[in-house]
């Protein structure tokens, strides 16, 4: 899990991110298709609840940094 978020290691929220992601059960998914990353990011929407489209991830967001869906 730490490798997945290593790109954020210098950011001030890194410690909280690691703690949040490691104390919960998660289910990983692997998608194989053309444009999989772009399509998945569109599906999950913005990571900030204030910016999320209501019909997308707005239903899966609790607070900034506490998303029910994470994508990379």
Order of alpha helices (4+ residues) and beta strands (2+ residues): alpha-alpha
